[in-house]
Every structure is written in structure tokens, then in C-alpha cells.
Amino acid sequence: MSANPIDWNGAAAPLTDDLIAVRRQLHRFPELSFEERETARLVAQRLTALGLACRTEFGGYGVVADIVGDAAGPVVALRADMDALPIAEETGLPFASERPGAMHACGHDAHTAMLLGAAELLVQARSTLKGTVRLIFQSAEEINEGAKAMIAEGVLEGVDEIYGLHNLPTLSAGLTSVRPGPLMGSVDRIEILVEGKGAHGAIPDQGIDPIVCASAIVMSLQSLVSRETSPFDPVVVTIGSIHAGDANNVIPSACRMTGTVRAFAPEVRERLPEGIERIVNRIADGYRCRASLTYIRQTQVLVNHSEAARKVGEAIDAVAGPGKRLEAAPTLAGEDFSEYLKHVPGCFFWLGSGPVEGAERAYGLHHPRFELNEACLPLGAALLAVIASRRLAEGPLSSGAHAEGGGTLEVPDDRTHRHRLLPCEYVHPAAERSERPAARARLPRHDGLAGRVAGFSAQRVARRNDHGSARDRARHSPGGHTRRGCRILRCAHAAVHRRQGAQGAVRTHRAIRQDCLYRQAAGHIRTRCRRDRGPFAGTWRADIQRIGPSVCRARRHGAGFVRRGADT
């Protein structure tokens, strides 16, 4: 922003060594969700040293502080998460985790250090702030409970906008990635208990094996994705843990499974619980077991507000420079930052934390060998600071429609048309190839062989538009040959009725109809017709021959018209 004289990169550079030291301290002593006592204490101490009043144990071990500018104005919040994961670290770094079974494998130690750096930058620039910046250090993001707890205790009271970031090790440090609309998927948890009857492993007929039943449930759940959900609606159903029995020669009496369910569309998410419960219960019945499902809704789709995303993009360009901002790809990974966006507008974006070369091959988030390129720390601090400063100076966001998740849901047009185009309307290849706007108009669909006639007529119209007479265009209009096409179909019915009876005619009609619909949808029309005193002069004779259960062939002798069926 040209009106802002602060060199945020220059101000953040001297903080680099301190940010690295803070991040490594937190990395060495990770704390799991709702156990971030020492992390919260360190954050509070550093904020107090900056002269800020802190509120601690906010929604668990969260820490909140306000930086009040010299001028009155709105409140913009910045958020960072602090918790670690129950993962045994395998990096071998000199500052690797000293707590067995816990690791900052998602980079929340870096997020905390960045927001502390942004706090220092904003305190230095307090006199230029036209409002208040609220710093939110959140606990328990990894279990999707921290944001809800903080919101319940009033962390968003008075907040007008909120912003946050997440590091991405498969994106080189120095790069960023953002997008308006849906960015991350919803997150739900499933817990399944399968109860059978224990028995000796060598005498399975005396028991009811819950492990075999559970295995069938795991496999069948995938049909919910592949056979009950549109391929254009991303869904993931993953069983992540299975626990049953303790001995190799004993059939246990119960098997417990847990998993995660992800979706990218709210309406799809609403359908999944019923489908999962149906599969679990019916598979269990088939294996003589009892089953129960516990479905726990956690976070919804993260939807960035369009205007907020645009403002973040402008701030990134101002700080990181041109060419450093990419368009983010949607992902089914979840983030409870979406809970904040239910209440106030804002934006969440990715900050590259991978190596400069070969970042796409780096270990990803939640991997025991995850490593963070610490060169991203000062850039992250500067970006958070400049976003808050610019948003206070620029005034409120323009109003927009709020979708589920609190954002302006921007679904590309092709996403909607993919579901509707083929069943509802048909684009003739001739019209598709034509450069004339009128010829590219979508044509009404006609069933059966009449549709072939209408399609052929449209092709002739497209060819004659430039030089054909009005009389020709009227003669060959799409609706002009519908009655003739129906006559062809009636001839086909009559021919088959004579040879195979009424049932044969019905079967042939269905085959022709299905085949024509398929051909219309795929846009493949294999017809040829020559004109002999009019396009349909002469005597029509339909010769229908069955070639398999759903294949037919109709041939007209005399006028040169040939159409062949295809498997439907």
C-alpha cells in the first residue's frame, strides 16, 4: 500500500534470529492439544515484555492480547495455533523433540513464532494503526476443538475481520498461495463398534468373528465414495485405526474402528452420516454381528471471503514481491479456522516452508520427518503484520453473500454445468464447430431417431447460414423434420413387430432410445444423407437387426442414410 511508509521486510529482518530461537524452543518441548501450559506461558511472557495485557487460559490454554492503535477504528484479529501432534519425531535435528511421542509435525511452533514476531512489528508501528489488532494464540487445533472453545468464551467479540496462515512444506519458502471461496474440506470423525462372539481361533464355527465383519465394512465404505457420490464432489472416508483382540489364536468378541470423513460441499456432507450408518448396520447383519456408529461433526468447509482474499493477495504482492503469490488448490485437509469464518469475514492462506529446490518432494505435514525451512519465519511475521495494518487503514470489506462456513462461496460455472448440461440439453457438433454465435446456441433435445433427424437438420442450417436462402433455412430448421423422424421410428416398429412380435418391438424401441440418448450426450453423430429432390425423398424401409442385448442398426436404402447403434 503506497500510503504506508513502513518497510515491513526491513523491520522483520532483524527479528530472524530471535524467531528461530523461539521456534526451536517450542519445537524441542512440544505439547499436545489442551496441554499447552508451557507454550502459553512463554507466549504470555513475551507479550507482556512488549507491554501488552494478556488474557490467559482462554478456551483451554489460549492466550489473547490486543494492540490498540493511536486512532480509533475496527478490530482485526490474527490467529496462530500452538499444539503439537502425537507423533514420534524422526528428523534427527539437534533441536528435535525431547518428549517421546510428541512432535510439532504440523509447524504450529513456527506459527506461534510468526505471530509473536508480528506482534513486535505492530507494537513498533502502533502510532500508525487505525484501530485494534487482536492476537489469538489458540490451543487444540489438531483435535478441532480449540477454535470452538475460544469462540464460546467470546474471543470474537468486537472483531470485524480475522486472518491466519499455515505453513506448507511442499511449497518453497518465499512463495505463498491463496484463493477465494472454498479452500479446505469439512472434517468429521466416525467411531464404529462391531460386536461378535469370542471363540478359539481354531474353532471359528463356535464364534462370530467381528474382525472379518469389520474388514468387510472397511471395504464397503469405499463404495459410498465411488458409487454413491458424484465424481465432481470430492469425498474421503478413511478408517485410520482398528483395534481387536490381544492373542493370535483367539477370536475377539469386539472390534473398534475410528476414521475421518471429509467433504467439500455442504450438501454432500449432510448425506454422508446416513450412508455410513446404513452400510455399517447392513454389513454387520450379514455377518451376524451387532454394530453401532458414532458420528462426530467437527469442522465445516473453510470458505475464504472473496474480498478478504483479494486484500490478502494485495498485501502479499506488496511484501513478498511480484510472482510470489500462487493460486491455491483446494484440499480436503481440515482446519478449525473455518469456525471463526462462520462468524466474521476473513481469509486463510498458505505460506511456503519447503526447500527452495525440490519442495514437491519434501516430507509433508504430519510426517515424522517433517522439516520446516526457517527462512519463512520473518516473511510470515511481516505478512501477518502488514495484513492487519492495511486492513485497519482501508476500512470495512464490501458486503457479500455468506455461504456455509461464513465465506462467499464461489463455485465455478463449470462445476454446476457438469451436473446439468448432458441430461438437459444437447450441443450439436456442427454448432460446436461453427464460428457463428447463432449456430453455437444449444439446441433442444429430441428423443430417438427423431433426434438424429433434428441433429442432421441443425448441421445443414449451420452450413447454409452464410449463403442459404430463407426458404432453405425454413425447410431445414431443427423442428422441420421431427414428424418425418417419428415416421422413421414408426416404420422401424412395424418392421420388427412383423418379425418378432410386440415384445421385440418394445425391446428395439428401448435400444434405439437408449442408444440415441447416449449418442446425444457424447456428441457423436454418425450420419450421412444425400439430397434427392429434398433431403428425405424416396421410400423409406427400416431393417432392424438386434446385435446383442442393447445394440441396434437401422438402415435406409435408396437415400444413402445410414445410422449404426453402439453399446449403451
N, C-alpha and C positions, 0 to 999 in steps of 0.2 A: 504494500500500500504506500503510495508515494507520500502521503501526508504524515506517515510515521517515520521519524528520523532515526529510530533505533536500529542499529546493526545487530540483529539477533544472533547471527552466526558468530560475529566477532565477540559478542558478550558471552556466548556459550562456550567458546573455545577454551578459556582459562579454567572452566569447570570440569574439563575432561578427566583429569587425574582423580579429582575428588569423586566424580560419578562412578568411575571404575572401581575405586576403593569401596564405596558404599555397595555397589552391586556385588562385588566379590565377598564382602562380609555377609550379605544376605544369602548368597549362594552357598557359602560354607555351612550356614546353620538354617536350613530350610524348615519351615513349619507348615503342617497340613491345615486343611480348612477348619476354621473356628478354633485354631490352636495358635494363632499368630501373635502370641504375647510379646516375645522379644522383638519381633519385627515392628509391631505397633509402638513399642517403647522407643526404638531407635528413630522411627518416623516422628513421633511426638517431640523427642529431644531436639531434632534438627529443625523442626518448625518453630519450636519455642526459641531456639537460638536466632531465628530470623525475626523475632519479635511478634510472632503470630500466636493468638489464643487458640488452643486446640480443644476439641471435644473428643474424648477417647471412649473406647468400648461402645462404639456406635454401631448397632446392628452386628453384635459379636465383638470383634476386636478392631472394628473400623475406626479410622481417625478422620476428622473433618476440621478444616480451618478455612477462614475467609480472609482474602486480601482485599481490603476496602480502598478504592482509589480516592483521590482528592476530589473528584467530581462525582455527583450522584448519577446513577444510571441503572441499567438492568443487572441481573446476576447471571453469569455464565459459569457453568461447572466443568471441571476437568476431573477425570476419573482414572485411577490406576488400581489394579488388583495386586494382592500381596501373598497369596497362599501357594504352596508347593504341591507336588504330586506324590503319591505312594509308590515311587519307582526307585529301584536301586541304581545309583549312578555308575556308569562305566566309562566315563570320559578320561579318567586318569589325570585330570588337571590338578595343578598344585593347590588350587582352592576348591577342590571337589567337596561334595557334601560329607560332613563328618557325622551325620545322623543316618544310621542304617535304615534303608527302606524309604527314605525321603529324598526328593530331588526337585530343584527348580528346572524341570524339563519343559516348561512352557514359557519361561522367560519372564515370570512375574517379578523376579528380583530386578530385572532391567526396567520394567515398567515403573516400579516404585522409585528407582533411582532417577529415572527421567522426570517424573512428576516432582520429585524433590528439587531437581535442577531447574525445572520450570518455575517452581515457587520462588527460588532465589532470583531468577531473572525478573519475575513480575514484581517482587519486592523492590528490586533496584529501579524498576520503571513505574513505581506506584503513582508518582505525580502525573503520569500520562494516562492513567486508567480512568475511563469514564463510566465507572460502575464498580461492581464487585466480582471477584473471581473466587469461586468456591472450590477448594481442593478436597477431593474424595478419595481416600485410601481405603479400598474395600477388601474385606475378608471373604473367604469361602466362595470364590467364583468357580472353582473346579467342581463343586458339587451343586452349582446353580442355585444357591440359597442366599448368598451374600447380598446381592442387589435387592432382593425382596425384603430382607431384614432391615436394610438401611432405609428403604423407601417407607416401610411400616413405621419407622421411628422418625420420619419427617425430614430426611436428608434433602428432598427436592422442594421443600417449602420455600417459595420465593424465587426458585430457579426458573429462568426463561429459556435457556438452551443448555445442552450438555454435549461434550466431545470426549473422545477417547481413542486410543490406538492399541494395536497389538503387533508385536514383532513377528516377522516371517522369515525363517532361516533359508527358505528356498528362493528368496528374493535378495539380490545383492544389497549390501549396506550402501546407503546413499540414494536408493530408489524407494518410491512409495507407490501405493496402489489404493484407489478409492473408486466407488461407484455409487450413483443414486439408486434408490429403491432397494429391493431385497439383496442382501449380501450374505447372510448366514442362515442356516436352517433352524427349524424348531428342534427341541430336544425333549424326549420323553423317556422314562425308564420303565421297563417291564420286569416283573418278578413272577416266575412260574414255579409252582409246586406240583410235582407228579407223585402220586401215592399208589403203590402197588402192594405186593405181599412178599416179604422176605423168604428166602429159601436157600438151601445148599446150592452152590454153583454147579454141582454135578447132577442135581435133580431139579431142573428148571420147571418140570411139569407140576411140581408141588407149590410153585410160587407164581407171582405176577411181576414180571420184570419191568420196573419203572425206567431203567436205563434205555432199553430198546424203545419204549414209548417216547421217551424224551428225544432220542435220536430222530425218530420219525417226525416229531413236532418241529425240530430244528430245520429239517429238510423241507417240510411242508410250508413253513412260514415264508420261504422264499417265493412261493407261488403268489403270495399276496402282492409282491413287487412285480413279478414278471407276467402275471396273468390277470390281475385284478386292478392294476393301476396303469394309466396311460404312460407310454414311454416318454412322453413330453413332460411328465410330472415326476421329478426326482424324489425317490423314497429309498430309505435304507432301513432294514430290520436286521440287527446284528445281535446274536447271542454271544455274550462275552465271557460267561463263566458257567460251568456245570459242576455240581458237587453231588456225589452219591457214593456211599459205601466207604469202607476202610480196608477191606481184605480182598484178595484176588479171587478167593473161592467162595464168596458169599454174594448172593443176590440181595441188594439192599431193599428196604421197604419204601424208600422215598428218594426222589431226585429233585434238586433245586437248581433253577437256572435264572440268570439275570441277563438282561440285554438292554440295548438302546434302540430307539425308534426315531428316525429323522425324516423330516418332510420340508418342502419348500413352498407349499401352497396351503393356506389355512383350511380350505375346504377339503383337501386331501387328508390333512392331519385329523380332521374330525371323523373321517371314515375308518381310520386305522384301528381304534380300540375294538370296535365290533368285529372286524375281520379277524383280528388276532385271537379274540376270545372264542369265536366260532371254530377256528382251526384247532386251537388247543383242546377245547372240550370234545370235539368230534373225533379227533385222533385218539385222545385218551379213551373214549368209549370203545373205539375199535380194538384197543389193546387191553381192555378190561381194567383200566386204571381210572382213578379219580384225579382230576386236575383243577387247579384254581389259578387265576390270573390276577395280579395286582398291577394296575396301570397307573403310573405316577406322571402327571404332567409337570414339566419342569420349566422350560423357557420356550417362548414362541419365536417366530421368524424375526430376524433382525432386519429392519427396514429403515434405511437411511432416508432422511428428508431431502428432497431434491435441492432445495435452495441451500440447505446447510452443507450438502456435499459439494455444491458449486463453490461456496465460500471457502471450504477446506481446500479445494483444488487451487483456488487463487492464492491462499496462504502458502501452500506447498511450492507453487511456482515462484513466489517471492523469496522464500527462504532457501529451498533446495536448488532452484535454478531451472531453466527450461530443459525438457527432456527427462526429468526425474520423476515424473508422475505417470503411472500406467493405469489402464482401466482394470479394475479388479474383477476376477472371475468369481461367480457365485460358488459357495461351498456349503456342504451340509454339516460342517463343523459348527458347533453352537457357542453362544456367548450370552451371559445373562445381562450384558449391556442392553439387550433388547428390552429388558424390564423398564429401564429408565426411559427408553424411547416410546413406551406406552403412554407416558405422562407429559413429556416435554419434547420438543423437536431437537434434533441433533444429528451427529454423524460419527461413525466409527470407521477407521481406516487402517490399512496395513503399512507397517514400516519395515523395510528390508533390513535383515540382521544376518544375512549369509555372507559367505566369502565373495570377493569381487569377481573371481573366476570360478565357474562351475557350481554356482549356487544351486542349480536344479538337482545336483547330485548330493547335496548336503543332507545330513540327518534331519528329519522333520520334527515338529513339535510332538511332545510326549514320548520321545525316543530316549532310551537310557544313555545314548551317546550324543544327544543334542548339545551343540555348542553355539554360542552367540558371539557374533563379531562386535566387539565393544566400540567399534568406530561409529555405531549407530546411536550411542548414548547422547552425545551433545546435540546431534541433529534432532533426536526425539524431544529433548528438552526445549530446544528452540522452537520446534513446530507447535508444541502444546502452548508455549508462552505467546507466540505470535497469533495463533488462532484465537485465544482468549482476548488478547489486546485488540485485535482487529474487529472482532465481533462486538465488543463494547463500544468501539468507535463508530461502527457502521449502522447501528440501530437494529430494530427487530427484523426478523425474517418475514418475507411475504407469506400470507396465509396460503395453505394448500390443503387438499383433501387428505385425511388421515386414514391409512389402511390399518389392518390388523398388525399390531406391532408398533403403532404410533407414527409410521412414516408415510410418505407419499408413495404409494405403491405404483411403480411404473412398469407395467408389463409390456414388452414389445408387441407390436401388432401381429407379427407372425406367430407368436405364441398362441394368441386367440384363434387366428385363422386356421392354424394347423388342425384344430378340433372341428372346424365348421366347413371349410372350403369343399372338401371332397364329397361329403354326404349331401350338401345343399345345392351346389352349383357346379357347372362344368365349363371348363375353358377349352375351346376347340384349338387344336394345334395350329390351324391356319390363322386363327385370330391371334394366337400367341406369337406367331412369327411375323405377323403383319406390323408395319411401322405406323399404320394409320390408327389414331386414337379411337375412332369409331369402331374399327374392326377388332380392337382389343377388349371391347366390352364383353363381360361374361354372359353366356347365353343360357336360356332356361333349359333344364334337363328334360329329355324325353325318354321314356322307357322303351325297351325292346328294340325291334328293328326300326320302329318309327324314329327312334333316336338316331340311328345310323343315317336315315334319310335326312333328318333335320341337320345333322352334323355336316353331311355332304353338301347340303344347300348352303350352309354358312360358309363353307370353303369356296364355293362358287361366288358367293357375294363378295368375299374378301378379294378374290381375283378380279372381279368386274367393277369394283367401286370406282376405279380411276377412269374407265372408258366405257363401261356398260351403260346401256340405255335404261331409262326409268322402267320401261316395260320388262326388260330382262331382270332388273333388280326385284320388281314385284313378283315376277314368275318364280324366282329362286329364293324368295325370302324364307327364313327358318321355319315359319309356320305353314308355308305353302304346300309342303308335301306330307304333312302329318297324316292326312286322310289316306294318301297313297301308301304311306308306310304301314298304316293299320291294315290296309288291304293285303299287303305282302304277308303280314303276320297271320291274317285270316286264311290265306292260301296255304301257308305252312301248316296251320291247324288242320285244315281239311285233308291235306295230303297224308298227314300222319294218322288222322282219325280213320281214314280208309284202310291204312295198312296195319295199324297197331291197336285201334280202338280208342275209347275215351281216355283211358288211363295213360296210354302212350302219348296222346296229345297234351295232356296236362304236364307230364314229365318233360316233354320237349319244350313247352311254353316256359316252364321254370328254368330249364337250362339256358334257353335263349335270353330270358330276362336277366338271370344272374350274370351270364357272360357279358351282356351289353352293359350292365351296371359296372362290372369290373373294367371293361374297356373304357367306359366314360371316365371313371375315377383315375385310371392310369394314363389317360390321354393318348392311347394308341388306337388309331382307327386305320384299319387296312381295307380300304375300299377302292374300287375303280369302276367308273361308269363312263360310257361314251354316249354321246348325244346322237340320236337318230330320230329326227322330227320331234324334238323335245326330249328331255332327259329321261323320261320313262315310257317312251313309245315302244310298242311291241307287246307281245303276250308274255305274261309272267308265268313261270312254272317253278314251284318250290319243290326241291328234292331234299328232304331232311334225312340225315343218316346219323344215328347215335354212334359216337366213338367214345366209349367209356361212360361212367355214371353222370358226368356233368359237362360233356363236350358235345357240341353240335356243329353241323356245317350246313349252310344254306347257299344254294347256287341258282342264279338266274341265267338261263340260256337265251341267247338272242341279243340282249343289250350289252353283254360283256360285264355285268355286275357280279362280283364275287365277294363273299364275306366268309371268313373262316372263324370258328369259335376257338376258344382257348380254355384250358383248365381254370375253373373258378375256385 
